[in-house]
Every structure is written in structure tokens, then in C-alpha cells.
Amino acid sequence: MKEDPLSPLRDALLRRDLTAAEERRVTDWLLLHPEAAGDWEADRSLGRALRGLAPAPVPSNFTSRVMAEIRRHQGRAPASGKTGILWRRLIPATGALALLTAVFAGWQLHEADQRQQEACVAGLRALAAIPPEILADFEVIQRLGANPSPVDYDLLAALE
Amino acid sequence: MTAAHDEDAALMLRAQQGDLAAFETLVETYRQPIFNFIQRMIRDPDETEDIAQQVFVQAWKAAKRYRAGSRFSTWLYTIARNLCLNEIRRRGRHPVDSLHAPARNNDSTFERDFEDLRQPGVTSEVLMGELQEKIDHALGDLPEAQRTAILLFREELDYEQIGQILGVSLSATKSLIHRARETLRKRLKAYLRTGVWQPSVSKDPS
């Protein structure tokens, strides 16, 4: 396809009027290509019309509405900025601390259980060590404890 | 990158750190061009306002993804275009008649009831106003990529930025602008010659 030497100027017309130097270039070119004059004038009108399009109306409170929406969003979303950084560091630290505390408490409970079991085992071992003859009179011995013998005052006086 | 672009990037970097005042400055700077772009993409003033608001809110929410090396305007217009495309697709699924939509079916048969453009004595303001109205409607008839390209070019974005927003090469961008300009010029020339606004030709996808 043959390159249109005026193409950059045609694009420029979409944004601005041409400079005097650019206008001279166009005039010179059109002298050599008079058949293109119609297209060029249409381009010029098009550029002028596009540049002159009315700006879309923007409500005067638009910026404040956007900022209010952003603040509302900030209220819901995780904090950002310095506070956010602080929170982002604090949350894992707190979590780690809670985990450590839970592990320590669990270990303590486990230890207490262990001690209780050991005490139980020791008690059972002591019981197993008692000779069977003692256990044969177990009920008699228990009754003795239940009904203590009256005090032998004569013997007590003799001893004193 | 120009000083203005550096300034925008600096403001956006501050916004990334949670600086609302910096972001507010960007909203103030870009609200008018963003409104212009959206209105001519979707042609509905009520929706324009909602989408423009979404553009800035989404830009804030996605601030962390903004990279300092890229231009803020490219990034913002990419968000705007995506939201416009969503709206256009939504309308495709659920077509609605906007109260603000112009009566397009009269365009092709509209005969001017006043003097011919070429005749002296007609005020240029009136003629230009009429021409602008026609061009505004003709923009809506362009395929989406061509319309986006020419609108962004009008908003002072360069070819490279437009290419990035559309996801096409530099030469494809120039071609889109060229084709958009050609289409509009053809319709304009016919109008200037006959006084009749020609109906739009069938849209190709690009």
C-alpha cells in the first residue's frame, strides 16, 4: 500500500490545528495532487468537529462521591498503609503466640496426666508388695481401727 | 515520559501507600477525559456516571498492581475500556432503551431543513454544531476497536499507549485510527455533498 505522506498531519488534525509550516507542506502537496483537495478539506472538517465535541457533563460532586465510596470500601476491606502494615505483622505474631500457648498448655496437661498415672502405678505396686498373711487378717485389722480400745488408765499411771 | 506523567505516577505511588489525597488529585485530573471516553463508548449519560465511578474505585482497589514504570493514564483507560466492554456485553444480553439515546433511525433519512452547508450566510457555529452531532453519532457506529482508538487519540494518548490498551501492535493501532478516520470522512464527505447523512455501513469486528 502506498504511504500517504499527509497521514501524520491528518491524524494531527484530530487533536489540533496545523502549524504554519505544516499548512505550507499541505498546500505544496495539494498543488501537485489537486484531486486530493476534497479529501483534505473533509479531514479538516472532521478534525474540527471531533475536537469541538462537547465535553461530557461531569457532576460537580463526582470526586467527593468517588472518595466517599473509597472510604466506605476502606472501612470494610483490610486496612492499608502504615496501619495495614502494622496489622499485617501483628496478626501472624499473635497467631504464633496463641499456638505456642496452646502447645505449652497441652504439654502441661500431658505431664500432669503422666504424673498421676505414675503415682497410681506406684500405689498398685506398694499394694502388691504387702504379704498375703497380712491381707488374711485385713478385716480384723480394719475393725480394730473402727472401734478404738478404751484407755487403760492404770497402765498409764504405772508408766508415769 | 513527560513531567505530567511522572507526576501522575508519583501520585499513584503515594496512593498505593494509602494516601487518599494523592488519589483525589488523580480523580480530579482524569474525571473529565474519562467521562468523555465512557460517554462516547456507551452513549448513556446515566451509565456513564456509574461506570466512571467504578473506574476510579477499581483503580484504587487495584492500586497495588500499578507498576511505577507504566503510565497511569494507560492503566486507567485500560480499566475504563474493560468496564465499557462489560457494559456493552451486558446490554447485548439484556438490551434496554436508554432515555438519553438519540433517535438513530432518523439519521439516514434526515434532510436538513435549512440552508446548504456550502452556501454563504449560514453561521458556522450552527453548521459546526450540526456536524458535531452527526460525527458524535457516527462514532457510535464504528467498530469498538476503531472507536476506542480514535477516542483515545483525541484524548491525547499516543499510539503506543493506545496499542497497550487495545492489546495490539503499533502498526495495528495506526491502522485502526486510519480506518476510523476514513469511515468518518467518507460519511462526512457525502453529507457535505448531499446534505443527507448516509446510514452506517455494516460493522466489521475490528
Interface residues (C-beta under 8 A of the other chain):
Chain A: S7 R10 D11 L14 R15 G38 D39 A42 D43 S45 L46 R48 A49 L50 R51 G52 L53 A54 P55 A56 P57 V58 P59 F62 T63 R65 V66 M67 E69 I70 R71 H73 A77 S80 G81 K82 T83 G84
Chain B: Q17 G18 D19 L20 F23 E24 V27 E28 R31 Q32 F35 N36 I38 Q39 R40 P45 T48 E49 A52 Q53 F56 V57 W60 K61 M128 L131 Q132 K134 I135 D136 I150 F153 R154 E156 I177 H178 R181 L184 R185 L188 K189 L192
